């Protein structure tokens, strides 16, 4: 039998129209200052390397613990929760995906925007409608609009990406109370923030908080994240996840990192000092920069004539790239198209960025 249609025609119709998530550019060679994906510029805890070496070898022929039990127990202890309130996944993206699969469908998914661009992709995979609630430039949570949202899930990234703005727990509580459905506070950058929504879990059974090891723990390459919430919600996620969704090496490395909170604190404080120093430097140039509670800065550059706008931001973006410095530019949203998002690197990387910006100002 001859098949006339391309094989992709057998895919579900909505998937044939789907545009996948586009990560930040990953250079294939060395020599770049890579500040475009909010990775940690410092290595993970030395305990991670020891744990990975111990977990390798003959044990790799065996399946990992399907529940990541040791990780759940340690995270529950860290956050003063019951172990039934914690689940681990292949990065926090895995858990965001599970939440959409488990709790969306005929009802939509909502989120204030700009935000993490994976959310609409996850909705597209599930064939759920995605509803964006636009932020104003002041980046205040749109509580009234959230209260009118007809959706089953509300995603709130706090601190926000790409702006870095953190939302107070008092404002998050208003959003949770205003919304009838599951509220997911995506805390990828929480270790750099002043507050955490974990403190609200005891008050709201419809709240889920997600965390990742890719930022503060410096383990983006291991792919590990976790979610915390009401035990009944975690039970649903356990039913729909892959049986062995966290591999043996990742469990070992993640547990070692989770147990070394003193190392984590030292790295976080170093990144925060660097972040705040360069925010002050760029504001000293007359550039607007959101008060970041993350490991990056969202800055609106001005050229030597004092002009800002999309052309200025894109011009600096391209100048930095020609200088082998990678940052992120988000031209698709009116609020973001005059800004650049710059991950906080180590001291040498940030000094090079600063010197390159000064050259751009002179040459522009």
C-alpha positions in Angstrom: 0.0 0.0 0.0 1.3 3.4 -0.9 1.1 6.2 1.7 0.5 9.5 0.0 0.4 11.7 3.1 3.6 12.6 5.0 3.8 10.7 8.3 3.3 13.9 10.3 -0.3 14.1 9.1 -1.1 11.3 11.5 -0.3 13.5 14.4 -3.1 15.1 16.4 -4.3 18.2 14.5 -3.5 20.7 17.3 0.1 19.4 17.5 0.7 20.0 13.8 0.1 23.7 14.5 2.2 23.8 17.7 5.3 26.0 18.0 7.7 24.4 20.5 9.6 26.1 23.3 12.8 27.8 22.2 15.5 27.8 24.8 18.3 30.3 24.9 21.0 29.9 22.3 23.6 27.2 23.2 27.0 27.9 21.6 28.8 24.9 20.2 32.3 26.2 21.0 34.1 27.8 23.9 35.1 31.4 24.3 31.6 32.8 24.9 30.4 34.7 28.0 27.1 32.9 28.3 24.6 35.0 30.2 21.4 34.1 28.4 19.9 31.2 30.3 20.3 32.2 33.9 22.7 29.4 34.7 24.7 29.6 37.9 28.3 30.8 37.1 29.7 28.8 40.0 30.1 25.0 40.3 27.7 23.0 42.4 28.6 21.8 45.9 31.7 19.6 46.0 29.5 17.0 47.7 27.6 16.6 44.4 30.7 15.3 42.6 31.4 12.8 45.4 27.8 11.6 45.3 27.8 11.2 41.6 31.0 9.1 41.6 29.6 6.9 44.4 26.3 6.4 42.5 28.0 5.4 39.2 29.3 2.0 38.3 27.5 -1.3 38.7 24.4 0.4 40.3 23.5 2.0 37.0 22.2 -1.3 35.7 19.4 -1.0 38.3 16.3 1.1 38.1 16.3 4.2 40.4 14.0 4.7 43.3 10.7 5.4 41.5 9.5 7.9 44.2 12.9 9.6 44.8 12.1 8.9 48.4 15.3 10.3 49.9 14.9 13.6 48.0 11.2 13.9 49.1 12.2 13.3 52.7 15.0 15.9 52.7 12.9 18.5 50.9 10.0 18.0 53.3 12.5 18.4 56.2 13.9 21.6 54.7 10.5 23.2 54.2 8.8 21.8 57.3 6.3 19.8 55.3 5.0 16.3 55.4 6.7 14.0 52.9 3.3 13.4 51.2 3.4 17.1 50.1 6.5 16.8 47.9 7.1 15.3 44.5 10.3 15.4 42.3 10.6 15.5 38.6 12.9 15.7 35.6 13.4 19.5 36.2 10.6 21.7 37.3 9.4 21.8 33.7 8.4 18.2 34.1 6.2 19.1 37.0 4.7 22.1 35.2 3.8 19.7 32.4 2.2 17.2 34.8 0.1 20.0 36.3 -1.2 21.0 32.9 -1.9 17.4 32.0 -3.7 16.7 35.3 -5.7 19.9 35.8 -6.4 21.4 32.5 -8.6 20.2 29.6 -11.8 21.9 28.6 -11.0 24.8 30.9 -8.1 27.1 30.1 -4.8 27.9 31.8 -4.0 31.5 32.7 -0.9 33.5 33.6 0.2 37.1 33.9 2.4 38.1 31.0 5.3 38.6 30.3 6.2 35.3 31.9 7.8 32.0 31.3 7.3 31.2 27.6 6.9 27.5 28.3 3.4 27.9 29.7 1.6 28.4 26.4 3.6 25.5 24.9 2.4 23.2 27.6 -1.2 24.4 27.0 -0.7 23.8 23.3 0.4 20.2 23.9 -2.7 19.6 26.0 -4.9 21.5 23.6 -5.9 23.8 26.4 -6.6 27.5 25.8 -3.9 29.8 27.2 -5.1 33.2 28.6 -2.5 35.9 29.1 -3.2 38.7 31.6 -1.0 41.6 30.7 1.2 43.2 33.3 1.6 46.9 33.4 5.1 48.4 33.4 4.9 48.7 37.2 4.7 44.8 37.3 2.0 44.7 40.0 -0.1 41.4 40.2 -3.4 42.0 38.4 -5.6 40.8 41.2 -8.9 42.0 39.7 -8.2 40.3 36.4 -7.2 37.1 38.1 -10.5 37.1 40.0 -12.3 37.2 36.7 -10.2 34.5 35.0 -12.1 31.5 33.9 -9.5 28.8 34.0 -8.5 25.7 35.9 -4.9 26.7 36.6 -3.1 30.0 37.2 0.6 30.2 36.8 2.5 33.0 38.6 6.3 33.1 38.2 7.7 34.7 41.3 10.2 36.1 41.1 9.0 36.9 37.6 10.9 36.0 34.5 12.0 38.0 32.6 11.8 41.0 34.8 13.1 39.6 38.1 10.3 41.3 40.1 9.4 39.3 43.2 5.8 39.4 44.5 5.0 39.7 48.2 3.3 36.9 49.9 0.5 39.3 50.8 -0.2 39.9 47.1 0.1 36.2 46.2 -2.4 35.4 49.0 -4.9 37.9 47.4 -4.4 36.2 44.0 -4.9 32.7 45.5 -8.1 33.9 47.3 -9.4 35.6 44.1 -8.9 32.5 41.8 -11.0 29.4 41.9 -8.7 26.7 40.7 -5.1 25.5 41.1 -2.6 28.3 41.7 1.0 27.4 40.8 3.7 29.7 42.0 6.7 28.9 39.9 9.7 29.7 42.2 12.6 28.9 40.0 14.5 31.9 41.5 13.2 31.7 45.0 16.6 31.3 46.7 17.6 34.8 45.5 14.3 36.4 46.7 13.2 37.9 50.0 10.0 35.8 50.4 8.7 32.4 49.4 5.2 31.2 48.8 6.0 28.0 50.7 4.9 29.8 53.8 1.4 30.0 52.3 1.0 26.2 51.8 -0.5 25.7 55.2 -3.3 28.2 54.4 -4.3 27.3 50.9 -4.9 23.7 49.7 -5.2 24.9 46.1 -1.6 26.3 46.1 1.3 24.4 44.4 4.9 25.8 44.6 7.6 24.5 42.2 11.3 24.7 42.6 14.3 23.9 40.3 17.9 22.9 40.9 19.0 24.6 37.7 19.6 28.1 39.1 20.8 28.4 42.7 22.1 24.8 43.0 24.0 25.0 39.7 22.7 21.7 38.5 21.0 22.6 35.2 22.7 19.7 33.5 21.2 17.1 35.9 17.6 18.2 35.3 15.9 18.1 38.7 13.0 20.0 40.3 10.2 19.5 42.8 6.7 20.6 43.6 5.1 21.2 47.0 1.4 21.3 47.7 -1.6 19.6 49.3 -1.2 15.8 49.6 -4.2 15.2 47.4 -2.7 17.3 44.6 0.7 15.5 44.9 -1.1 12.2 44.8 -2.7 13.1 41.4 0.7 14.2 40.0 2.2 10.9 41.2 -0.5 9.0 39.2 0.4 10.7 35.9 4.2 11.0 36.1 6.6 8.6 34.4 7.3 5.7 36.8 11.1 6.5 36.9 11.1 10.2 36.1 14.3 11.0 38.0 17.4 8.9 37.2 19.7 7.4 39.7 22.6 9.9 39.2 20.3 12.9 39.4 18.8 11.6 42.6 22.2 11.2 44.2 23.6 14.5 43.0 20.4 16.4 44.0 20.3 14.9 47.4 23.9 15.9 48.1 23.2 19.5 46.9 20.0 19.7 49.0 21.9 18.6 52.1 24.6 21.2 51.7 22.6 24.4 52.5 25.7 26.3 53.8 27.3 26.0 50.3 24.1 27.1 48.7 23.8 30.2 50.9 27.4 31.3 50.2 26.9 31.0 46.4 23.5 32.8 46.6 24.9 35.7 48.6 27.8 36.1 46.2 25.4 36.2 43.2 23.1 38.7 45.0 26.0 41.1 45.7 27.1 41.0 42.1 23.6 41.5 40.9 23.0 44.5 43.1 26.3 46.1 42.2 25.6 46.0 38.5 22.0 47.2 38.9 23.4 50.2 40.7 26.0 50.7 38.0 23.5 50.6 35.1 21.1 52.8 36.9 24.0 55.2 37.3 24.1 55.4 33.5 20.5 56.5 33.5 19.2 53.0 32.5 16.0 51.7 34.0 16.5 48.3 35.7 13.8 46.4 37.6 14.6 45.6 41.2 15.6 41.9 40.7 15.0 39.2 43.2 16.5 36.6 40.8 19.9 35.8 39.4 19.5 38.1 36.5 18.9 41.8 35.7 16.3 43.1 33.3 17.6 46.4 32.0 16.4 49.1 29.6 19.6 50.5 27.9 20.0 54.0 26.6 22.5 55.0 23.9 24.9 57.9 24.1 22.1 60.3 23.1 19.9 59.1 26.0 17.5 57.2 23.7 15.9 53.9 24.6 13.5 51.6 22.8 13.5 48.4 20.7 16.1 49.6 18.3 18.5 50.5 21.1 18.0 47.2 22.9 18.4 45.2 19.8 21.5 47.2 18.8 23.1 46.5 22.2 22.1 42.8 22.0 23.8 42.4 18.6 26.9 44.4 19.7 27.3 42.1 22.7 26.8 39.0 20.6 29.5 40.2 18.2 31.7 40.6 21.3 30.9 36.9 22.1 28.6 37.8 25.0 25.2 36.1 25.0 22.2 37.7 26.7 18.4 37.5 26.0 16.2 39.8 24.0 12.4 39.4 24.0 11.0 41.5 21.1 7.5 39.9 21.0 6.0 41.7 24.1 5.5 45.5 24.2 6.7 45.5 27.8 9.9 43.6 27.1 11.1 44.8 23.6 13.1 47.7 25.0 14.9 45.6 27.5 17.7 43.0 27.8 17.8 40.2 30.3 21.3 39.6 31.5 22.2 36.6 33.8 24.5 37.4 36.7 27.9 35.9 35.8 31.0 35.7 37.9 33.1 38.9 38.6 35.3 38.5 35.5 32.3 37.9 33.2 30.4 40.9 34.6 33.4 43.2 34.3 33.8 42.2 30.6 30.1 42.9 30.1 30.5 46.3 31.7 33.6 47.2 29.7 31.9 46.1 26.5 28.8 48.3 27.2 31.1 51.3 27.7 32.7 50.6 24.3 29.2 50.4 22.8 28.2 53.7 24.3 31.3 55.4 22.8 30.9 53.7 19.4 27.1 54.3 19.2 
